[in-house]
């Protein structure tokens, strides 16, 4: 039968564990209590107004800045835009002298006011109108509203990247931009966040991700190259912003943060080449199939339905030295993948006799079918392994479809409730996609 979805290789942000150099699925993440991030309020200086604003904000230039809040300062080098909510109201505020020492407010000795608002010449800032009172209290600054704008008016304003020598645009983001926290403006790095990635696709933004497999900045990050993004690199970015008068405040922020459940260490979002299975083409059929199963206890049906309904692209590859290999070859020069029915059938016959380890110890020329062997020197083996959930989720095909006395579909699937995100769901999706 035809596969109703499709499998493809692409560069998208996925959870990445620098400690194990592994791409992680949602099922492999946990959110322990007590994680504290280094959060910052930073400012990016506007260099030109949008056509819709015309000259209406010229009186505030060149000292007008966009104020953003982020719990991942290490992603600022990869900034490609600032996103606003087109329906929200934004205020241009004048920053007046300190009302008190904000770094000592609320008894928090670790809060630090940035140099951007300590000098005599303070910038005008753009923030969400509804957040002005909260920001004034947090920063210990008097914020006088000078002008009110719609978020849609800010689209296509241009600002200077706070680190790199380039200009970026203000864009319209989605409903994820609210006035519940932050400033109402979102620093957007498409290479380091799912929502940012979607906004980046909409506007054709560059997918920058200057972070290597080891969780350290690459040479693409310039002066930060070689620094650990969750350690010295994070601190170095904050210090750079402060030295260049782009930091309003730094403070610790306790929140839920994704950890690798194996190593118990924090993960990062990183755009990297992975294999994905798109489930959009058969999600509706999967949701319908859930209703034809008897769930014990009955409320389990609601649990798996809610989890399946929000599933989109499934990252099915992992960068591990153990696991079932993805049988793909890459052209050494073009990096184009070679994987078709002929190559897969040939590798299947080898693995049936020698086991999956054959992929690792056999030469490329022996793994390729006869038709491709003359070109073997042009190809190299892929080193990605299959996501264990895709692997185990295909067990119904290996067991029920191959053993005498068994039939498809299974009479019973028995596991814990955590498998509504894991084995139950991966079995459902692989079955619906192929059968």
Secondary structure, 3 states (H helix, E strand, C coil): CCCCCEEEEEEEEEEEECCCCEEECHHHEECCCCCEEEEEEEEEEEEECCCCCCCCCHHHCCCEEEEEEECCHHHHHHCCEEEECCCCEEEEEEEEEECCCHHHHHHCCCCEECHHHCCCCCCEEEEEHHHHHHHHHHHCEEEEEEEEEEHHHHCCCEEECCCCCCEEEEEECCCCCCCCCCCCEEEECHHHCHHHHHHHHHHCCCCCCCECCCCEECHHHHHHCCCECCCHHHHHHHHHHHHCCCEEEEEEEECCCCEECCCCCECEEEEEEEEEEECCCCHHHHHHHHCCCCCCCCCHHHHHHHHHHCCCEEECEECCCCCCECCCEEECCCCCEECCHHHHHHHHHHHHHHCCCHHHHCCHHHHCCHHHHHHHHHEEECCCEECHHHHHHCHHHHHCCCCCCCCCCCCCCCCCHHHHCCHHHHHHHHHHHHC
